[in-house]
């Protein structure tokens, strides 16, 4: 089997293949108002809909008026959580993700 690279934009992503998918990076594009915080995206569910794990993440947004220019800023971060989506499992709560697909041994070897 050859390792395949995936750019995933369909949320939820259901692994309908017979191979494993390892999520290398995921991003959540989320519009919130000033002062709001949103956390915990990239949720992995088993075929029964049970949450197994999620990528640790947080997005914080704030709005500040400084000098003559009011501005808004936001930031986000996530941990290095390893997410492997087995066949039949679902990865959801993201906007886009980069992943590799192949046998379990192949996706585990990617650093």
N, C-alpha and C positions, 0 to 999 in steps of 0.2 A: 504494500500500500504506500502511496505517496502522500506526504503531509500537504494539506491544502490550507491556504490562508483565506479567512473570511472577513468581510466587512458587513456587519449586521446592523440593519436599521429597522427591522420589523420587531415591534414589541407587542406581545410577548414572542420570544423565539422558542419554538418547540423543536427539539432535535429529532426530526423524523428519519434520520439516517441510521445506519447500523454502526456508525463510528462514534468516537467520543469527540467533544468540542471543548477546548480549553480557552476560556476568556482571558485574553492578555491585558486588555484595558477596556474600560467602559466609561461613558460619559453620560451625564444626565443634564439635559438642557431644561431648565425649570425657571419660569418667570414668577417671581414672588415680589411682594411689596417691600418697602423699606423696613429694615429691622427684623425681617423674618429669617428663620433658619429651617432648613430641610435636611434630613439625614437618612442614611440607610438605603442605598439604591443597589441595583444589581442583585435581585432576589432569585435564588435557586429553589425550585419546587420539584418534588417527586411526582410521579404520574397521578397520585391521588390528590394533588394540590397542597400537600404539607410543605411548609417552608423548612428547608434543610439548612441553608446558610445564606448570607448576603455579603456583598462587598461593603466594608466599613467605609463610610463616606459622610461628608457633611458639606452643605453649601450655606454660606451666610451672605446676606445682602444688607446693605445699609445705604442711607442717603445723607449727604452732608452738604451744607451750604458754606462754602469758603470763598472769601473775597467776593469778586463779582460773578463767579462761576459756580452755580450749584452743580453738583455732580453725584452720580451714583456709582457705587463700586460693589463688586461681589468677588468671592473667592470660593474655591472648592478644593478638596483633597480626598484621597482615598488610600487605604493601606494596600499592602502587597498580598492580599488574600488570594489564594489559588481557588479558582472556580472551574470545575470540570463538569460539563453537562453530559451525562450518560444518555444513550438512546432512550427516547420516550420522555425525557425530563424537560422542564421548562426553565428558561432564564427570562426574567421580566424586570420592569421598573428601570428602564434605561432609555436613552435616546439613540445612541449608536455604540457599537462595540467592535473591537478588533479581536479575532480569535484564530486558532488553528484547529484543524479537524484531521483525525486519523485514528490509528489504533491507540489503545490506552498507553502502551509503551512509548509510542511516538510523541504523543502530546505531553507526557510526563518529562520527556527529555528536553523540552523547550525551556530556555531560561529567560 
